[in-house]
Amino acid sequence: MKFPKFKMFSSLMMILALVTVFAAVAVAQDKTQPAGSRTVASGEKMKLKGVVTRRDADTFVVRDFNGVDTTVRLDDHTSVKTKGGFLRSGNNYAQTNILRGLNLEVEGRGNASGELVADKIRFNESDLRVAKAVESRAAPLEERATTTEKKLTDVEENARRLSGQLDELAAVANTARGGAKAAQETADAAVVGVNSTNERISALDDYEPQTVSAVNFKTGSAILSPDSKTKLDDIATKAMNAKGYVIEVSGYADSTGNVQRNRALSQRRADAVIQYLVENHNIPLRRIITPYGYGESHPVADNTTREGRAENRRVEIKLLVNKGLTQPAPVITPRASGE
């Protein structure tokens, strides 16, 4: 005997159950609408209907159709069965069949923790099949999500580690740049020192006057006066306190008389100055440039006047000091170790 209407009714009930379960799961997973939480008083008897939104080892959470969550605890006395149909008492199931997405009814009493300790749990076979189907698909997705989350965590950790390494590399690069800059500065200072030394070496054959003086003579005479000797004493003292010195002696005459006679007279005057420096102050001859008598050339005053001729009857003495010895030595300042 066939019951087409009954089969159609069963199919409609199955579809309605599926829609109910998926709607309940969607409500359970909607984080934009946070559910309330129910606390069951100790010893309070309660019966509720809803969808399982979370499952733990000994407890699960049921969200009723008002969006209120209740924590249900299982114990050894909890009866888990399907609802009985016509002339049927229902099938017993293990507590492990209580899955997320299962539409069920719970009866029990509250405990001291505000949980509902279940005495009876009832559900339809069709709801169980739907919950198992949802669980079979949700579990792999959750596992993949967990794996993905772990990978993201690893990526973030690697990114932080790489960021730290980049910071270390940047610090090393900055230190290297600082060292390169210090080395360049030291090299530049060394080049300056070398150039300065080369200049000093090049100046070893170059002299500059430190003292210039002149002693005068009477007409036709090459004899030193007391005043002239005093000037020569001063020059000798300065020479003995100098390093790398030489003395240049040049004799001159006025325009009175013969040119050749004046040249010879200027030479005798230069020789008289040298003789005094050597004999009275022990000036080494190697320190004295070969004297020369210029005669009446290079006058410093007018030979047409008496006073001018007196100034031209002279010997010029120049104390020359080596430029290479008077220049300061190059100093290369080393950089401090912390710079």
C-alpha positions in Angstrom: 0.0 0.0 0.0 1.5 3.4 -1.1 1.2 6.6 0.8 2.3 9.4 -1.7 0.8 12.1 0.4 2.7 10.9 3.5 6.0 10.8 1.5 5.4 14.3 0.2 4.7 15.5 3.8 7.9 13.8 5.0 9.9 15.5 2.3 8.5 18.9 3.2 9.3 18.3 6.8 12.8 17.4 5.8 13.2 20.6 3.8 11.7 22.6 6.7 14.1 21.0 9.1 17.1 21.8 6.9 16.0 25.4 6.5 15.5 25.7 10.3 18.9 24.2 11.0 20.8 26.4 8.5 19.0 29.4 9.8 19.9 28.5 13.3 23.5 27.9 12.4 23.6 31.3 10.6 22.2 33.0 13.7 24.7 31.2 15.8 27.6 32.3 13.6 26.5 35.9 13.2 28.9 37.9 15.3 27.2 41.1 14.5 24.2 40.1 16.8 25.8 39.0 20.1 23.5 36.5 22.0 22.4 36.9 25.6 23.5 34.4 28.2 21.1 32.5 30.5 22.0 31.4 34.0 19.9 28.6 35.5 19.3 28.8 39.2 20.4 25.8 41.2 17.7 23.1 41.3 15.5 25.0 38.9 13.7 22.7 36.4 13.8 23.9 32.8 12.9 22.7 29.4 14.3 24.5 26.3 14.5 24.1 22.6 17.2 25.4 20.3 20.2 24.8 18.2 23.6 23.6 19.4 26.1 26.4 18.7 29.2 25.1 20.5 30.3 21.6 21.7 32.9 20.9 24.4 33.9 17.6 26.1 31.2 17.6 28.8 29.1 20.6 27.9 27.4 22.3 24.9 25.7 25.6 24.3 22.1 25.8 23.1 20.8 29.0 21.6 17.0 29.2 21.6 15.0 31.1 19.0 15.1 34.2 21.1 18.9 34.3 20.7 19.6 33.4 24.4 22.5 30.9 25.1 22.3 28.3 27.8 25.2 26.0 28.8 24.1 22.4 29.1 26.1 19.9 31.1 26.1 16.1 30.4 26.5 13.4 33.0 26.2 9.7 33.2 22.4 9.8 33.7 21.6 12.0 30.6 19.3 10.2 28.2 20.0 10.9 24.6 17.3 9.7 22.2 15.5 10.5 19.0 11.8 11.5 19.2 9.5 8.5 18.9 7.1 8.4 16.0 3.8 6.5 15.7 4.1 3.4 18.1 7.8 4.0 18.4 9.8 5.0 21.5 12.8 6.4 19.7 16.4 5.2 19.4 19.2 5.7 21.9 22.3 7.6 20.9 25.6 8.3 22.4 26.3 11.7 23.8 28.9 12.2 21.0 26.1 12.6 18.5 25.2 16.0 20.0 26.8 18.1 17.3 26.8 21.7 16.3 23.8 22.6 14.2 21.6 20.0 15.8 18.1 21.2 16.6 17.0 19.5 19.9 15.1 19.7 23.1 16.6 19.6 26.6 15.1 18.9 30.0 17.0 19.2 33.2 17.8 21.2 36.4 20.2 24.0 37.2 23.4 23.4 39.1 25.6 25.7 41.3 27.5 27.0 38.3 24.3 28.2 36.5 24.4 25.4 34.0 21.5 23.2 33.0 22.3 19.6 33.8 20.5 17.6 31.2 18.2 14.7 32.2 16.7 14.1 28.7 17.8 15.2 25.2 15.5 14.6 22.3 15.9 15.4 18.6 14.6 14.1 15.2 16.5 11.7 13.0 16.3 14.1 10.1 17.9 16.9 12.2 20.7 14.6 13.3 21.4 13.7 9.6 21.6 17.4 8.8 23.8 18.1 11.8 26.2 15.3 10.8 26.3 16.7 7.2 27.1 20.1 8.5 29.7 18.8 10.9 31.3 16.7 8.2 31.7 19.8 6.1 32.4 22.3 8.9 35.2 20.2 10.5 37.5 20.2 7.5 36.8 23.9 6.9 37.7 24.6 10.5 40.8 22.5 10.3 41.8 24.4 7.2 41.0 27.7 8.9 43.1 26.7 11.9 46.0 25.7 9.6 45.7 28.9 7.7 45.6 30.9 10.9 48.7 29.1 12.1 50.4 29.9 8.8 49.4 33.5 9.1 50.8 33.5 12.6 54.1 32.0 11.3 54.2 34.6 8.5 53.7 37.4 11.0 56.4 36.0 13.2 58.7 35.7 10.2 57.8 39.3 9.2 58.7 40.5 12.8 61.9 38.5 12.7 62.8 39.8 9.3 62.0 43.3 10.5 64.4 42.9 13.4 67.1 41.6 11.0 66.5 44.5 8.7 66.9 46.9 11.7 70.1 45.1 12.6 71.4 45.3 9.1 70.5 49.0 9.0 72.4 49.5 12.2 75.4 47.6 10.8 75.2 49.6 7.6 75.1 52.9 9.5 78.1 51.7 11.6 79.9 50.8 8.3 79.1 54.2 6.8 80.4 55.9 10.0 83.6 53.8 9.8 84.0 54.6 6.1 83.5 58.3 6.9 86.1 58.1 9.7 88.5 56.3 7.4 88.0 58.9 4.7 88.6 61.7 7.2 91.8 60.0 8.4 93.0 59.5 4.9 92.2 63.2 4.0 94.1 64.3 7.1 97.0 62.0 6.1 97.1 63.5 2.7 97.1 67.0 4.2 100.0 65.9 6.4 101.9 64.5 3.5 101.4 67.6 1.4 102.5 69.7 4.3 105.6 67.6 4.8 106.4 67.8 1.1 106.1 71.6 1.3 108.5 71.6 4.2 111.0 69.4 2.3 110.7 71.7 -0.8 111.3 74.7 1.4 114.6 73.3 2.9 116.5 75.2 0.2 114.4 78.4 0.7 115.3 81.0 3.2 113.4 84.1 4.5 114.9 87.1 6.4 114.4 87.1 10.1 116.6 90.1 10.8 117.9 92.8 8.4 120.4 95.4 9.6 123.0 97.8 8.2 126.3 99.3 9.5 127.7 102.5 8.0 131.3 103.6 7.4 133.2 106.8 7.0 134.3 108.0 3.6 137.0 105.7 2.1 137.1 103.6 5.3 136.4 99.9 6.0 136.8 100.2 9.8 133.9 99.3 12.0 132.7 101.9 14.4 131.6 101.1 18.0 127.9 101.6 17.0 128.4 99.1 14.1 130.0 96.5 16.4 127.0 96.8 18.7 124.6 96.1 15.8 126.8 93.1 14.8 126.7 91.8 18.4 122.9 91.8 18.3 122.8 89.9 15.0 125.3 87.3 16.2 123.2 86.7 19.4 120.0 86.2 17.3 121.9 83.9 14.9 123.2 81.6 17.6 119.6 81.2 19.0 118.2 80.3 15.6 118.1 76.9 13.7 119.0 76.5 10.1 120.3 80.1 9.7 122.7 81.7 7.3 124.1 85.2 7.2 124.2 87.2 4.0 126.7 90.1 3.8 126.6 92.7 1.1 129.0 95.7 0.9 128.2 99.1 -0.8 129.9 102.5 -1.4 128.8 106.0 -2.4 129.4 107.4 -5.8 132.5 109.4 -4.7 135.6 108.4 -6.6 136.5 105.7 -9.1 134.0 102.9 -9.8 136.6 100.1 -9.5 137.9 101.7 -6.3 134.4 101.8 -4.8 133.8 98.1 -5.7 137.0 97.1 -4.0 136.2 99.3 -1.0 132.7 97.8 -0.6 134.3 94.3 -0.7 136.7 95.2 2.1 133.8 96.6 4.2 131.9 93.2 3.8 135.0 91.3 4.7 135.5 93.5 7.9 131.9 92.5 9.0 132.6 88.8 8.4 135.9 88.9 10.2 134.2 90.5 13.3 131.4 87.9 13.4 133.8 85.0 13.0 136.5 86.2 15.4 134.3 87.7 18.1 131.2 85.4 18.0 132.5 82.2 16.5 130.0 82.2 13.7 130.9 79.2 11.5 132.0 80.1 8.0 129.6 77.6 6.6 126.8 79.8 8.0 128.0 82.8 6.0 127.1 83.3 2.4 130.1 84.3 0.2 130.2 88.1 0.7 130.0 90.4 -2.3 130.9 94.0 -2.8 128.5 95.8 -5.1 130.4 99.1 -5.1 128.2 102.2 -5.7 125.3 100.2 -7.3 122.0 99.8 -5.5 122.1 103.1 -3.5 119.4 103.6 -0.8 119.7 107.4 -0.7 120.6 110.3 -2.9 124.4 110.5 -3.6 124.2 114.2 -4.4 123.7 115.0 -0.7 126.1 114.5 2.2 123.4 112.6 4.2 122.5 110.4 1.3 126.2 109.5 0.6 126.6 108.6 4.4 123.7 106.1 4.1 125.1 104.5 0.9 128.4 103.8 2.6 127.1 100.6 4.3 127.2 96.9 4.7 123.8 95.1 4.8 123.6 92.0 7.1 120.6 89.7 6.7 120.0 86.8 9.1 118.1 84.2 6.9 116.3 81.2 8.4 115.3 78.1 6.5 111.6 78.1 5.8 111.3 74.3 6.0 112.5 74.4 9.6 110.3 77.3 10.7 107.0 75.7 9.4 105.1 73.7 12.0 105.1 69.9 11.6 101.9 68.4 10.3 99.6 66.9 13.0 97.1 64.1 12.2 94.6 64.0 14.9 93.3 60.5 15.4 89.6 60.0 15.8 88.3 58.9 19.2 87.3 55.3 19.4 83.7 56.2 20.2 83.3 58.5 17.1 
